[in-house]
Amino acid sequence: MVPPNQRLRQWARRLKSSLVMLWFCSRHPDTPLTARLLAALVVAYAFSPIDLIPDFIPVLGYVDDVLLVPLGIWLALRLVPAAVKADCRVRAEAWQAAQRERPRNLWAAAAIVLVWVLLAWLGWRWWSGR
Protein backbone atom coordinates (compact mmCIF):
# COMPACT_ATOMS: atom_id res chain seq x y z
CA MET A 1 0.00 0.00 0.00
CA VAL A 2 1.30 3.45 -0.94
CA PRO A 3 1.61 5.93 1.98
CA PRO A 4 -0.73 8.96 1.76
CA ASN A 5 2.12 11.45 1.36
CA GLN A 6 3.48 9.45 -1.63
CA ARG A 7 0.02 9.37 -3.22
CA LEU A 8 -0.24 13.13 -2.76
CA ARG A 9 3.15 13.65 -4.43
CA GLN A 10 2.17 11.39 -7.33
CA TRP A 11 -1.11 13.27 -7.71
CA ALA A 12 0.77 16.60 -7.73
CA ARG A 13 3.21 15.28 -10.37
CA ARG A 14 0.33 14.11 -12.58
CA LEU A 15 -1.39 17.45 -12.10
CA LYS A 16 1.73 19.33 -13.20
CA SER A 17 2.09 17.04 -16.24
CA SER A 18 -1.54 17.62 -17.13
CA LEU A 19 -1.07 21.37 -16.85
CA VAL A 20 1.93 21.36 -19.15
CA MET A 21 0.04 19.14 -21.61
CA LEU A 22 -2.92 21.51 -21.40
CA TRP A 23 -0.57 24.41 -22.09
CA PHE A 24 0.48 22.72 -25.34
CA CYS A 25 -3.17 21.89 -26.13
CA SER A 26 -4.11 25.57 -25.78
CA ARG A 27 -1.63 26.39 -28.55
CA HIS A 28 -2.39 23.44 -30.83
CA PRO A 29 -4.15 24.46 -34.07
CA ASP A 30 -6.54 21.47 -33.96
CA THR A 31 -7.88 22.31 -30.50
CA PRO A 32 -11.46 23.67 -30.66
CA LEU A 33 -11.85 27.33 -29.70
CA THR A 34 -13.86 26.62 -26.53
CA ALA A 35 -11.26 24.13 -25.29
CA ARG A 36 -8.45 26.49 -26.26
CA LEU A 37 -9.94 29.39 -24.28
CA LEU A 38 -10.70 27.25 -21.22
CA ALA A 39 -7.25 25.64 -21.37
CA ALA A 40 -5.55 29.03 -21.64
CA LEU A 41 -7.54 30.33 -18.67
CA VAL A 42 -6.78 27.30 -16.49
CA VAL A 43 -3.10 27.25 -17.40
CA ALA A 44 -2.70 31.01 -16.91
CA TYR A 45 -4.26 30.79 -13.46
CA ALA A 46 -2.39 27.66 -12.41
CA PHE A 47 1.00 29.02 -13.52
CA SER A 48 0.40 32.43 -11.99
CA PRO A 49 2.70 33.07 -9.02
CA ILE A 50 -0.23 34.76 -7.23
CA ASP A 51 -3.46 32.98 -6.21
CA LEU A 52 -6.84 34.67 -6.49
CA ILE A 53 -7.57 33.43 -2.96
CA PRO A 54 -4.32 33.59 -0.93
CA ASP A 55 -3.30 30.31 0.71
CA PHE A 56 -3.08 31.87 4.18
CA ILE A 57 -6.89 32.25 4.30
CA PRO A 58 -8.09 29.18 6.22
CA VAL A 59 -9.80 26.52 4.07
CA LEU A 60 -10.70 28.87 1.19
CA GLY A 61 -7.05 29.49 0.40
CA TYR A 62 -6.60 25.92 -0.78
CA VAL A 63 -9.95 25.52 -2.56
CA ASP A 64 -8.52 26.81 -5.82
CA ASP A 65 -5.48 24.53 -5.61
CA VAL A 66 -7.39 21.41 -4.61
CA LEU A 67 -10.70 21.82 -6.44
CA LEU A 68 -10.80 24.57 -9.06
CA VAL A 69 -7.54 23.86 -10.89
CA PRO A 70 -8.07 20.06 -11.14
CA LEU A 71 -11.70 20.61 -12.18
CA GLY A 72 -10.61 23.11 -14.84
CA ILE A 73 -7.97 20.69 -16.13
CA TRP A 74 -10.47 17.84 -16.27
CA LEU A 75 -13.09 19.91 -18.10
CA ALA A 76 -10.64 21.42 -20.59
CA LEU A 77 -9.08 18.03 -21.39
CA ARG A 78 -12.53 16.56 -22.00
CA LEU A 79 -13.03 19.16 -24.73
CA VAL A 80 -9.71 18.42 -26.47
CA PRO A 81 -9.69 15.71 -29.20
CA ALA A 82 -7.78 12.51 -28.34
CA ALA A 83 -5.26 12.94 -31.18
CA VAL A 84 -4.38 16.44 -29.96
CA LYS A 85 -3.99 15.18 -26.38
CA ALA A 86 -1.68 12.38 -27.52
CA ASP A 87 0.49 14.78 -29.50
CA CYS A 88 0.59 17.34 -26.69
CA ARG A 89 1.36 14.69 -24.07
CA VAL A 90 4.50 13.72 -26.00
CA ARG A 91 5.51 17.36 -26.38
CA ALA A 92 4.84 18.05 -22.68
CA GLU A 93 6.96 15.10 -21.57
CA ALA A 94 9.83 16.25 -23.78
CA TRP A 95 9.50 19.80 -22.46
CA GLN A 96 9.47 18.63 -18.84
CA ALA A 97 12.54 16.48 -19.44
CA ALA A 98 14.41 19.53 -20.77
CA GLN A 99 13.08 22.06 -18.23
CA ARG A 100 13.57 21.90 -14.49
CA GLU A 101 11.41 24.72 -13.22
CA ARG A 102 7.70 25.37 -13.39
CA PRO A 103 6.61 27.96 -15.94
CA ARG A 104 5.29 31.24 -14.58
CA ASN A 105 2.58 33.42 -16.06
CA LEU A 106 3.16 37.02 -15.08
CA TRP A 107 0.18 38.27 -17.12
CA ALA A 108 -2.17 36.16 -15.00
CA ALA A 109 -0.43 37.43 -11.86
CA ALA A 110 -0.98 41.00 -13.02
CA ALA A 111 -4.66 40.26 -13.73
CA ILE A 112 -5.09 38.79 -10.25
CA VAL A 113 -3.44 41.84 -8.68
CA LEU A 114 -5.82 44.04 -10.69
CA VAL A 115 -8.81 42.04 -9.39
CA TRP A 116 -7.62 42.54 -5.81
CA VAL A 117 -7.03 46.28 -6.39
CA LEU A 118 -10.50 46.61 -7.94
CA LEU A 119 -12.08 44.75 -5.00
CA ALA A 120 -10.19 46.95 -2.53
CA TRP A 121 -11.31 50.08 -4.38
CA LEU A 122 -14.95 48.91 -4.48
CA GLY A 123 -14.77 48.06 -0.77
CA TRP A 124 -13.34 51.47 0.00
CA ARG A 125 -16.06 53.18 -2.06
CA TRP A 126 -18.76 51.17 -0.33
CA TRP A 127 -17.27 51.79 3.13
CA SER A 128 -16.75 55.53 2.58
CA GLY A 129 -20.28 55.95 1.18
CA ARG A 130 -21.93 54.64 4.33
N, C-alpha and C positions, 0 to 999 in steps of 0.2 A: 504494500500500500504506500502511495506517495504522500509524504508529509504535507500538511496544508500550506506551509510557506513555499514549498517547491511548486505546488500546483499554482499558487498565486504568481510566482515568477514565470512559470510556463505560460500562464494566461496573459501576463503582461508582455512577454516576448511575442506571442501570437498577435496580440493587439497592435503592437508596433509594426509587425510585418504586414498586417492588414492595412494599417494606415499608409505605409509606404506604397503598397500595391494600389490602394485607392488614389493616392497622389498620382501615380502613373495612369490610372484609369481616367482621372479627371482631365488628362491631357491627350488621351488617345482619340484619334479622329472618328473611330467607330462607336464611341460611347454616346448613347442618346443624350440630348440636351438636358433633360430633367435629371438624369443620373450624374451628368457632368457638373451641373450646378450644385446639387446636393453633396456630391463628393468634394467639390472645391470648398464648400462651406464647412463640412466636417473636418477636412484636413487642415484648413486655415485655422479653425478653432483649436484643434488638437495640438497643432505645432506652435501655437502662440505661446510665448513665454509668460503670458498673463492670463489668468482664468477670469471668466465673467463673474463667478462667485468665488471669492478667495478661499483657499483651503483652511484658513484659520477660523472660519465661521463654522461652529459645531454642526455636524450632520450635513447641512446644505452645501458646505464647501467641497464635499467629496461626491455629491450627487452627479455633477457634470462628468467627473472622471470615471465613476463607476456605472452610471446609467446612461447619460445622454450621449457620450462619445461612442460607447459600444453599440447603442441603439442606432445612432446615425451611420456607423460603419455597416451594420447589418442591413439597414434599409437601402443605403446607397449601393452596396454590393448585390443586392437582390435585383436592382434595376440595370445592372451592367451585364451584357451578354457574356456567355461562358467563354467564348473564344477570346474576347478582350481580357477577361480575368486571367485566363491561362497565360496569355502573352505578357500581361502586366505583372503577374506573379514571378515569371522568370526574370523580367527586368528589375523588379524590386529586390529579388534575392541577389542579383549581381551587384546592384547599387549598394545594398547593405554589406556585402562582402568587401566592397572597396571603401566604404565610408565607415567611420567609427562613431561619429557623433550624430545625435538626433537633429534633423533639420529644424530650423526656427522660422516662424512667419512673423516678421515685424509689422507687416500691414495689418494683420489680424490683431496684434497687440495694440497697435495705434487705434484701431476701431473700438476695441474693448475699453481703452482709456477714454475715448470720446464718449462712449455710453455712460461710463461712470461720471464724467464731468457733466454731461447733460442731466443725469439723474440728480447730481449734487445741486446743479443750478435750479432745476425744477423744484427740488426740496427747499432750497433757499427762498425761491419765489413764493412757494406755498406758505412757508413758515413766516416770512416777512409780511405777507398779505393778511395774516390773521388778526 
